């Protein structure tokens, strides 16, 4: 079942995000078979980074919690807030599923 993981960076943490980004991307690469989508939340002009969105298809909430707890961004203390919500696919990949 998919879960949406929405993260919000702490204020003034762009340098920490950039310093940890390579390790974060390497970590994500280990979950390609579970990722429906992932990406950073950025400013309208394409700069910076203010958080992220991950849609992870795992068995249960605990698996989603474990995933984000072990993300290098989390371990580095980047996030001010993390929200995990179960998600129902209704429309996906340009298709109606319901």
Buried (B, 14 or more C-beta within 10 A) or exposed (E): BBBBBBBBBEEEBBEBBEEBBEBBEEBBEEBEEBBBEBEBBEEEEEEEBBBBEBBBBBEEEEBBBEBBEEBBBBEBEBBEEBEBEEBEBEEEEEEEEE
